[in-house]
Amino acid sequence: QASLTVYNMLGQEVAVVANKRFNAGEHSVNFDASALASGIYIYRLQSGSQTLTKQMTLIK
């Protein structure tokens, strides 16, 4: 099971990009950010016991 979630700088969840079981290997997902304003967002990728949290900048 893997999930990719996007949060605003207030820590509010603004999008769940993926939340499903993937087969082993490399994968990509598309993220429609058209409803979001320009700014800085945090994304969190969780799979099993591992979590990766990074920052991204959205410029429109």
C-alpha distances in whole Angstrom, upper triangle without the diagonal:
4,7,10,13,17,20,23,26,26,23,22,19,20,17,14,13,10,7,5,4,7,9,11,13,14,13,15,15,18,19,22,23,26,26,26,29,30,29,27,23,20,17,14,11,8,6,7,10,11,12,14,17,19,22,23,27,27,30,32
4,7,10,14,17,20,22,23,20,20,16,17,15,11,10,7,6,6,6,7,10,11,12,12,11,12,12,15,15,19,20,23,23,23,26,26,25,23,19,17,13,10,7,6,4,7,10,10,10,11,13,16,19,20,23,23,27,28
4,6,10,13,17,19,20,17,16,13,14,11,8,7,5,4,7,9,10,13,14,15,14,12,12,11,13,13,16,17,20,20,19,22,23,22,20,16,14,10,8,6,5,7,10,12,11,10,11,12,14,16,17,20,20,24,25
4,7,10,14,16,18,15,14,11,11,9,6,5,5,7,9,12,12,15,16,16,14,12,11,9,11,10,13,14,17,17,16,19,20,19,16,13,10,7,6,4,7,9,12,14,12,10,9,10,11,13,13,16,17,20,22
4,7,10,13,14,11,10,7,8,6,4,6,7,8,12,15,16,19,20,20,18,16,14,12,12,10,13,12,16,15,14,16,17,16,14,10,8,6,5,7,9,12,15,16,14,11,11,10,11,12,12,15,15,19,20
4,7,10,11,9,9,6,6,5,6,7,10,12,15,18,19,22,23,22,20,18,15,13,13,10,11,10,13,13,11,13,14,12,10,7,6,4,6,9,12,15,18,19,17,13,12,10,10,9,10,12,12,15,17
4,7,8,5,5,4,5,7,9,11,14,15,18,21,22,26,26,26,24,21,19,17,16,13,14,12,15,13,11,12,13,11,9,6,5,6,8,12,14,17,20,20,18,15,13,10,10,10,10,12,12,16,17
4,5,5,5,7,7,9,12,14,17,18,22,25,26,29,30,29,26,24,22,19,18,15,15,12,14,13,9,10,11,8,7,5,6,9,11,15,17,21,24,23,21,18,16,13,12,10,10,11,11,14,16
4,5,7,10,10,13,16,17,20,21,25,28,28,32,32,31,28,26,24,22,21,18,18,15,18,16,12,12,12,9,7,6,7,10,13,17,19,23,25,24,22,18,17,13,12,10,11,11,12,15,17
4,6,9,10,14,16,18,21,22,26,28,30,33,33,33,31,29,27,24,24,20,20,17,19,17,14,14,14,12,10,9,10,13,14,18,20,24,26,25,23,19,18,15,15,13,14,15,16,18,20
4,6,9,12,13,16,18,19,22,25,26,30,30,30,28,26,24,22,22,19,19,17,19,17,14,15,16,13,11,9,8,10,11,15,16,20,22,21,20,16,16,12,13,12,14,15,16,19,21
4,6,9,12,14,17,17,21,24,26,29,30,30,28,26,24,21,21,17,17,15,17,15,13,14,16,14,12,10,10,11,12,16,17,20,23,22,21,18,17,14,15,14,15,16,16,19,20
4,6,8,11,13,14,17,21,22,26,27,27,25,22,21,18,17,14,15,13,16,13,12,14,16,14,13,10,9,9,10,13,14,18,20,21,19,16,16,13,14,14,14,16,15,19,20
4,7,10,13,14,18,21,22,26,27,27,25,22,19,16,15,12,11,10,12,9,8,11,13,13,12,9,10,10,12,14,16,19,22,23,21,18,17,15,15,14,13,14,13,16,17
4,6,9,11,14,18,19,23,24,24,22,19,16,13,12,9,9,9,11,10,9,13,15,14,14,11,11,9,11,12,14,17,20,21,20,17,16,15,15,14,14,15,14,17,17
4,6,7,11,14,15,19,21,21,19,16,14,11,11,9,11,11,14,13,13,16,18,18,16,13,12,10,10,10,12,14,17,19,17,15,15,14,15,15,15,17,16,20,20
4,7,10,13,13,17,18,18,16,13,11,7,8,6,9,10,13,13,13,17,18,18,17,13,12,10,10,10,12,14,17,19,17,15,14,14,14,15,14,16,15,18,19
4,6,9,10,14,15,16,14,11,10,7,9,9,12,14,17,17,17,20,21,21,20,16,15,11,11,9,10,11,14,17,16,14,14,15,16,17,17,19,19,22,23
4,7,9,13,15,16,16,13,13,11,13,13,15,17,20,20,20,23,24,24,22,18,17,13,11,10,9,10,12,15,15,14,15,16,18,19,20,22,22,25,26
4,6,10,13,14,14,12,13,12,14,15,18,20,23,23,23,26,28,27,25,22,20,16,14,12,11,10,12,15,15,15,16,18,20,22,22,25,25,28,29
4,7,9,12,13,11,13,13,16,18,21,23,26,26,26,30,30,30,28,24,22,18,16,13,11,9,11,14,15,15,17,19,21,24,24,27,27,31,32
4,6,8,9,8,11,11,15,17,20,23,26,26,27,30,30,30,28,24,22,18,16,13,12,10,12,15,15,16,17,19,21,23,24,27,27,30,31
4,6,9,9,12,14,17,20,23,26,29,30,30,33,33,33,31,28,25,21,19,16,15,12,13,17,16,18,19,22,23,26,26,29,29,32,33
4,7,9,13,15,19,21,25,27,30,31,31,34,34,33,31,28,25,21,19,15,14,11,12,15,15,17,17,21,22,25,26,29,29,32,34
4,7,10,13,17,20,23,25,29,30,30,32,32,31,29,26,24,20,19,15,15,13,15,17,16,17,17,20,21,24,24,27,28,30,32
4,7,11,14,17,20,22,26,27,27,29,29,28,26,24,22,18,17,14,15,13,16,18,16,16,15,18,18,21,21,24,24,27,28
4,7,10,13,17,19,22,24,24,26,26,26,24,21,20,16,16,12,14,13,16,18,16,16,15,17,18,20,19,22,22,24,26
4,7,10,13,16,19,21,20,23,23,23,21,19,18,14,15,12,14,14,18,20,18,17,15,17,16,18,16,19,18,21,22
4,7,10,13,15,17,17,20,20,21,20,17,16,13,14,12,14,15,18,21,19,17,16,16,16,17,16,18,17,19,20
4,7,10,12,14,15,18,18,19,18,16,16,14,15,14,17,18,22,24,22,20,18,18,17,17,15,16,14,17,17
4,6,9,11,11,14,14,15,15,13,13,11,13,13,16,18,22,24,21,19,17,16,15,15,13,14,12,14,14
4,6,8,9,12,13,15,15,14,15,14,16,17,20,22,25,27,25,22,20,19,18,17,14,14,11,13,12
4,5,5,8,9,11,12,11,13,13,16,17,20,23,26,28,25,22,20,18,16,15,12,11,8,10,10
4,6,8,10,12,14,14,16,16,19,21,24,26,30,31,29,26,24,22,20,18,15,14,10,11,9
4,7,10,12,14,13,16,16,19,21,23,26,29,31,29,26,24,22,20,18,16,15,11,12,11
4,7,8,10,10,13,14,17,19,22,25,28,29,27,24,22,19,17,15,13,11,8,10,9
4,6,9,10,14,15,19,21,25,28,31,32,29,26,23,20,18,15,13,10,8,8,8
4,7,9,13,15,19,21,25,28,31,32,29,25,23,19,17,13,11,8,5,5,6
4,7,10,13,17,20,23,26,29,29,27,23,20,17,14,11,8,6,5,7,9
4,7,10,14,17,20,23,26,26,23,20,17,13,11,7,6,4,6,9,12
4,7,10,13,16,20,23,23,20,16,14,11,9,6,5,6,7,11,13
4,7,10,13,17,20,19,17,13,10,7,6,4,6,9,11,14,17
4,7,10,13,17,17,14,10,8,6,6,6,7,11,12,16,18
4,6,10,13,13,10,7,6,4,7,9,11,14,16,19,22
4,7,10,11,8,6,5,6,9,12,13,17,18,21,24
4,7,7,6,4,6,9,12,15,17,20,21,25,27
4,6,5,7,9,12,15,18,20,23,24,28,30
4,6,8,11,14,18,21,23,27,28,32,34
4,7,10,13,17,20,23,27,28,32,34
4,7,10,13,17,20,23,25,29,31
4,7,10,14,16,20,22,26,28
4,7,10,13,17,19,22,25
4,7,10,14,16,20,23
4,7,10,13,17,20
4,7,10,13,17
4,7,10,13
4,6,10
4,7
4
